[in-house]
């Protein structure tokens, strides 16, 4: 598996990079990949089908120049920013394997992630809801996926040192909640791992066998996606 530890300069480029890497795998058969990236500024990311007006505090975001963007995968709305570690898996699948369906993929990957990270963190980590990883009933990582015919993107964001108060300011309670949340506020529901990002990177890289550096990155495709999609209100605010 290839390894790509790459944070691009802007939020739009980082979101476009995940989609471009999925396109690369699907189109050319490039091998499977694990990517890491860590944002340096705050921005909100909507899941593919989320409505911006109901899932974000748009007025607050606009007053404080916090971009509201949309990713190509499903799942809920999140705040990205300093203290988040994002990972992206680009994997090949077939109809008979452990990732044959959306639900089977969630089970397979999240159980594998919890098995890798629990020992590395000295904590018991479990999958809860459809796509969450939790410790002691508190969410430490949300995840989502995008599927093509032969390859899929599965990505998520680990909370390491994120300002939870900023989450409270930018995001209302989600319109759809997993049962285990019990309508808890963000401050009551989210948990920072408070570990160096390298500890998580090392555990995931070793566990997935990702060691060969990906050198031929699809920068032209990333630039095109940013220009025509991720920088456009027609995409980011298409569900208001």
For each residue, the residues with C-beta under 8 A, 3 or more apart:
1: 31 32 33 34 208 209 210 211 212
2: 30 31 32 33 34 210 212 213 214
3: 33 34 35 205 210 211 212 213 214
4: 21 33 34 35 36 213 214 217
5: 35 36 37 201
6: 17 35 36 37 217
7: 14 36 37 38 39 40
8: 13 14 17 37 222
9: 13
10: 13 14 226
11: 14 15 39 41 43 45 67 69 80
12: 15 16 67 69 226 230 231
13: 8 9 10 16 17 222 226 230
14: 7 8 10 11 17 18 37 39 86
15: 11 12 18 19 45 69 71 72 230
16: 12 13 19 20 221 222 225 226 229 230
17: 6 8 13 14 20 21 35 37 217 222
18: 14 15 21 22 35 71 72 73 88 153 155
19: 15 16 22 23 72 146 153 225
20: 16 17 23 24 218 221 222 225
21: 4 17 18 24 25 33 35 88 90 153 218
22: 18 19 25 26 72 90 146 148 151 152 153
23: 19 20 26 27 218 221
24: 20 21 27 28 30 218 221
25: 21 22 28 29 30 31 32 33 90 92 150 151
26: 22 23 148 149 150 151
27: 23 24
28: 24 25
29: 25
30: 2 24 25 33
31: 1 2 25
32: 1 2 25 89 90 91 92
33: 1 2 3 4 21 25 30 88 89 90 210 214
34: 1 2 3 4 87 88 89 90 204 205 208 210
35: 3 4 5 6 17 18 21 87 88 89 90
36: 4 5 6 7 85 86 87 88 197 201 204
37: 5 6 7 8 14 17 86 88
38: 7 82 84 85 86 197
39: 7 11 14 42 43 80 81 82 84 86
40: 7 82
41: 11 81 82
42: 39 66 79 80 81 82 166 170
43: 11 39 66 67 68 69 79 80 81
44: 56 61 66 67 68 69 77 78 79 80 170 171
45: 11 15 69 70 71 77 78 79 80
46: 50 52 55 56 68 69 70 71 77 236 239
47: 50 70 71 73 74 75 76 77 144
48: 70 71 72 73 74 75 146
49: 74 239
50: 46 47 55 70 76 77 239
51: 54 55 175 239 240
52: 46 55 56 58 68 236 237 239 240
53: 56 58 240
54: 51 172 175
55: 46 50 51 52 76 77 171 172 174 175
56: 44 46 52 53 61 68 77 170 171 172
57: 60 61 169 170 171 172
58: 52 53 61 62 68
59: 62 63
60: 57 63 64 66 169 170
61: 44 56 57 58 64 66 67 68 170
62: 58 59 65 66
63: 59 60
64: 60 61
65: 62
66: 42 43 44 60 61 62 170
67: 11 12 43 44 61
68: 43 44 46 52 56 58 61 236 237
69: 11 12 15 43 44 45 46 230 236
70: 45 46 47 48 50 230 235 236 237 238
71: 15 18 45 46 47 48 144
72: 15 18 19 22 48 146 153
73: 18 47 48 144 145 146 153 155
74: 47 48 49 144 145 146
75: 47 48 131 142 143 144
76: 47 50 55 142 174 176
77: 44 45 46 47 50 55 56 171 174
78: 44 45 142 157 171
79: 42 43 44 45 162 166 167 170 171
80: 11 39 42 43 44 45 84 86 157
81: 39 41 42 43 84 162 163 166
82: 38 39 40 41 42 161 162 163
83: 159 160 161 162 163 192
84: 38 39 80 81 157 158 159 160 162
85: 36 38 157 158 160 197 200 201
86: 14 36 37 38 39 80 155 156 157 158
87: 34 35 36 155 156 158 200 204
88: 18 21 33 34 35 36 37 153 154 155
89: 32 33 34 35 109 153 154 155 208
90: 21 22 25 32 33 34 35 151 152 153
91: 32 99 151 152 154
92: 25 32 150 151
93: 97 99 100 105 147 150 151 152
94: 97 100 150
95: 100
96: 100
97: 93 94 100
98: 104 105 108
99: 91 93 104 105 108 109 152
100: 93 94 95 96 97 104 105
101: 104 105
102: 105 106 145 147
103: 106 107 130
104: 98 99 100 101 107 108
105: 93 98 99 100 101 102 108 109 145 147 152 154
106: 102 103 109 110 127 130 131 143 145
107: 103 104 110 111 127
108: 98 99 104 105 111 112
109: 89 99 105 106 112 113 143 154
110: 106 107 113 114 127 131 133 143
111: 107 108 114 115 127
112: 108 109 115 116 207
113: 109 110 116 117 125 133 141 204
114: 110 111 117 118 125 126 127 133
115: 111 112 118 119 207
116: 112 113 119 120 203 204 206 207 208
117: 113 114 120 121 125 133 200 203 204
118: 114 115 121 123 124 125
119: 115 116 122 203
120: 116 117 199 200 202 203
121: 117 118 125 135 193 195 199
122: 119
123: 118 135 136
124: 118 135 136
125: 113 114 117 118 121 133 134 135 140
126: 114 133 134 135
127: 106 107 110 111 114 132 133 134
128: 132 133 134 137 139 178 180
129: 132 178 179 180 181
130: 103 106 178
131: 75 106 110 142 143 144 156
132: 127 128 129 139 141 142 143 178
133: 110 113 114 117 125 126 127 128 139 140 141 143 156
134: 125 126 127 128 137 138 139 140 180 191
135: 121 123 124 125 126 138 140 191 193
136: 123 124 191
137: 128 134 180
138: 134 135 189 190 191
139: 128 132 133 134 142 159 189 190 191
140: 125 133 134 135 158 159 190 191 192 193
141: 113 132 133 156 157 158 159
142: 75 76 78 131 132 139 156 157
143: 75 106 109 110 131 132 133 154 155 156
144: 47 71 73 74 75 131 154 155 156
145: 73 74 102 105 106 152 153 154 155
146: 19 22 48 72 73 74 152 153
147: 93 102 105 152 153
148: 22 26 151 152
149: 26
150: 25 26 92 93 94
151: 22 25 26 90 91 92 93 148
152: 22 90 91 93 99 105 145 146 147 148
153: 18 19 21 22 72 73 88 89 90 145 146 147
154: 88 89 91 105 109 143 144 145
155: 18 73 86 87 88 89 143 144 145
156: 86 87 131 133 141 142 143 144
157: 78 80 84 85 86 141 142
158: 84 85 86 87 140 141 193 200
159: 83 84 139 140 141 162 190 191 192 193
160: 83 84 85 192 193 194 195 196 197 200
161: 82 83 192 194
162: 79 81 82 83 84 159 166 167 190 192
163: 81 82 83 166 167
164: 167 168 186 187 190 192
165: 168 169 187
166: 42 79 81 162 163 169 170
167: 79 162 163 164 170 171 186 187 190
168: 164 165 171 185 186 187
169: 57 60 165 166
170: 42 44 56 57 60 61 66 79 166 167
171: 44 55 56 57 77 78 79 167 168 174 186
172: 54 55 56 57
173: 177 183 185 186
174: 55 76 77 171 177
175: 51 54 55
176: 76
177: 173 174 181 183
178: 128 129 130 132 181
179: 129 182
180: 128 129 134 137
181: 129 177 178 184 189
182: 179
183: 173 177
184: 181 188 189
185: 168 173 188 189
186: 164 167 168 171 173 189 190
187: 164 165 167 168 190
188: 184 185
189: 138 139 181 184 185 186
190: 138 139 140 159 162 164 167 186 187
191: 134 135 136 138 139 140 159
192: 83 140 159 160 161 162 164
193: 121 135 140 158 159 160 200
194: 160 161
195: 121 160 199 200
196: 160 199
197: 36 38 85 160 200 201
198: 201 202
199: 120 121 195 196 202 203
200: 85 87 117 120 158 160 193 195 197 203 204
201: 5 36 85 197 198 204 205
202: 120 198 199 205 206
203: 116 117 119 120 199 200 206 207
204: 34 36 87 113 116 117 200 201 207 208 210
205: 3 34 201 202 208 210 211
206: 116 202 203 209
207: 112 115 116 203 204
208: 1 34 89 116 204 205
209: 1 206
210: 1 2 3 33 34 204 205
211: 1 3 205
212: 1 2 3
213: 2 3 4
214: 2 3 4 33 217
215:
216:
217: 4 6 17 214 222
218: 20 21 23 24 221 222
219: 222 223
220: 223 224
221: 16 20 23 24 218 224 225
222: 8 13 16 17 20 217 218 219 225 226
223: 219 220 226 227
224: 220 221 227 228
225: 16 19 20 221 222 228 229 230
226: 10 12 13 16 222 223 229 230 231
227: 223 224 231
228: 224 225 232
229: 16 225 226 232 235
230: 12 13 15 16 69 70 225 226 235 236
231: 12 226 227
232: 228 229 235 236
233: 236 237
234: 237 238
235: 70 229 230 232 238
236: 46 52 68 69 70 230 232 233
237: 52 68 70 233 234 240
238: 70 234 235
239: 46 49 50 51 52
240: 51 52 53 237
